[in-house]
Amino acid sequence: MLYTKIKLNDQVEMKVDLYEDEFFSDCGECGKSIQVEQKEIIDIWNNGGDFVGTTFFCIECSSKKKAAEETTTKHSLGDSDNGYFINGESIQNPYRVKDEI
């Protein structure tokens, strides 16, 4: 079982079990809460990224960033409407990030 542990003070420590459908992030542009798929967590790990240096974007903001990037550099994030960045580098994201929960 994986869990996260938070020490609230010297006497209180909280442990919360982690399940594969309970990973969330805030959109790096608009702040909307989005669910992060297990496959995306694996991609971050496999690409040598870290969770703090990774920014996720909701469908709407990702589409805007993709359009702007294609316009300026003719580079696409892939066929997905979603994208994320690891340490500032855009990563092709073949997985669908769910809308706001």
C-alpha positions in Angstrom: 0.0 0.0 0.0 1.3 3.4 -0.9 0.4 6.4 1.2 1.5 10.0 1.8 2.5 11.1 5.3 2.1 14.6 6.7 3.5 15.7 10.0 1.0 18.3 11.4 3.0 19.0 14.5 5.3 17.2 17.0 2.4 15.0 18.2 0.2 14.5 15.1 1.2 12.6 12.0 -1.4 11.9 9.2 -1.2 9.1 6.8 -3.4 8.9 3.7 -3.6 5.8 1.5 -3.1 6.4 -2.2 -5.2 4.7 -4.9 -4.5 4.9 -8.6 -7.7 7.0 -9.2 -6.9 9.6 -6.5 -4.0 11.6 -8.1 -4.9 15.2 -8.9 -3.1 18.3 -9.9 -4.0 21.9 -10.5 -3.8 23.2 -14.1 -0.6 25.2 -14.4 -2.4 28.0 -16.3 -6.0 28.4 -14.9 -5.7 26.4 -11.6 -8.6 24.0 -12.3 -8.3 20.7 -10.5 -7.7 17.8 -12.9 -7.3 14.1 -12.3 -3.9 12.6 -13.3 -3.9 9.2 -14.8 -1.7 6.4 -13.5 0.0 6.1 -16.9 1.0 9.8 -16.7 2.6 9.2 -13.3 4.6 6.3 -14.8 5.7 8.6 -17.7 7.0 11.2 -15.3 8.9 8.5 -13.5 10.3 6.9 -16.7 11.3 10.3 -18.1 13.4 11.1 -15.1 11.1 13.9 -14.0 10.0 14.9 -10.6 6.6 15.6 -9.3 7.4 19.2 -8.2 8.9 20.1 -11.5 6.0 18.7 -13.5 3.1 21.0 -14.6 -0.2 19.6 -15.9 -2.7 21.5 -18.0 -6.4 21.1 -18.4 -7.9 20.3 -21.8 -8.7 23.9 -22.5 -5.3 25.4 -21.5 -3.4 22.6 -23.1 -5.3 23.2 -26.4 -4.4 26.9 -26.2 -0.7 26.1 -25.5 -0.6 23.5 -28.3 -2.1 26.0 -30.8 0.4 28.7 -29.7 3.3 26.3 -29.9 2.3 25.1 -33.3 2.0 28.6 -34.5 5.4 29.8 -33.3 7.5 26.6 -33.7 5.4 24.2 -35.8 5.8 21.7 -33.0 2.9 19.7 -31.7 2.4 18.0 -28.3 0.8 15.1 -30.1 -2.7 14.1 -31.0 -4.1 14.5 -27.4 -5.9 17.6 -26.3 -3.9 17.4 -23.0 -0.3 18.0 -22.2 2.2 18.3 -19.4 5.7 19.6 -18.9 8.5 18.0 -17.0 11.1 20.5 -15.8 9.9 22.9 -18.5 10.1 20.5 -21.4 6.9 19.5 -23.1 6.1 15.8 -23.1 3.8 14.1 -25.7 0.9 13.0 -23.7 -1.1 10.1 -25.4 -3.4 9.8 -22.3 -6.6 11.7 -21.6 -6.6 13.9 -18.5 -10.1 13.9 -17.0 -12.0 17.2 -16.7 -12.4 19.0 -13.4 -13.6 16.8 -10.6 
